[in-house]
Amino acid sequence: MTADAALLYEVRYLVAREFDLPPENVAAETDFYTDLDESLELVEVIMACEERWDLNIPDSAYASVTTVGRLADLIAASLAVKTTARR
């Protein structure tokens, strides 16, 4: 599932806050490993997302998160599963 613009916007701002960056320096294509050089902080970012959207993202999904856009897509997919499970 692909994240919509509003979700991507929120994820970009959350990442910017966690990395102490101006939000305009964080894009969907921003790579956690090459652009931000902080793979350890990625876990903290994912945990902040889990808290913000009340999600439980499995550790096995962390490896697929290489960019801000992929993180937003993972959150969108997790929210879809959560919504479906509540029905």
Buried (B, 14 or more C-beta within 10 A) or exposed (E): EEBEEEBBBBBBEBBBEBBEBEEEEBBBEBBBEEBBEBEEBBEEBBEBBBEEBEBEBEEEBBEEBBBBBBBBBBBBBBBEEEEEEEE
